[in-house]
């Protein structure tokens, strides 16, 4: 059940790509007043659920909670630094991007000096999952800020985890997605071996989907792997970018990650062949077809 609140806080979304637009639409549909801003502008079809803002200063001024849905660490750092040039009294900045654990941590003092507060709350899932309130949220920050964000979080997610201090949410997202991307690399290899051994993709996926070897996404992605759908939930480009972040985070932690290295090589090669805009499991599909 959603947390009780008498007045919904005004929400700003910085970054109106597919995920930011899904967040905006979901919150607007739940009765929140939502503003949006993007450096590249907001396409008309993504502006229906929001009040577009011309610049970041206007977005921040019109919002009590500002959600960041940005492409990478550099974008998060740039946007937060720009926001900190203004007074942030009473503002809560929530980074829902996939970024490194130290990205928002390194800006904590600057945010608080400007009068604001910060949480990292990366989203686990695709825009379609946000649209239906089924995404996961890993939140890092102090309890009072988490409580303030909870009425928003409960609209976006049915799997909310407050995992620790600022930056810990990003760390948990990386752990979770390392497992997922490693899974798709292993599935690619397993299907290739199965095909060479005489099995069809249909047989293998049907059996795997009902076995302990399945994860929560296998059944949903089987149609793409079998070539029955071209629907894009998350792109090859996006997975490649995320895998590079995971590998860099592991390098800084001094941990050898050969599974992630193999997955990064697979997705990067597939992207570089001109497939960056395809759904990420198309890499698995085409690797199976090419055996």
ABEGO torsion letter per residue (X at the ends): XBBBBABBBBBBBBEABAAAAAAAAAAAAAGBBBBBBBAAEBBAAAAAABBBBABAAAAAAABABBBBBBABAAAAAAAAAAAAABBABGBBBBBABBBBAAAAAAAAAAAAAAGBBBBBBBBBEBAAAAAAGABBBBBBEBAAAAAAAAAAAAAABABBBBAEBBGAAAAAAAAAAAAAAAAAAAAAAAAAAAAAAGBBAAAAAAAAAABAABBAAAAAAAAAAAGABABBABBAAAAAAAAAAAAAAAAAAGBBBAAAAAAAAAAAAAAAAGAAABBAAAAAAAAAAAX
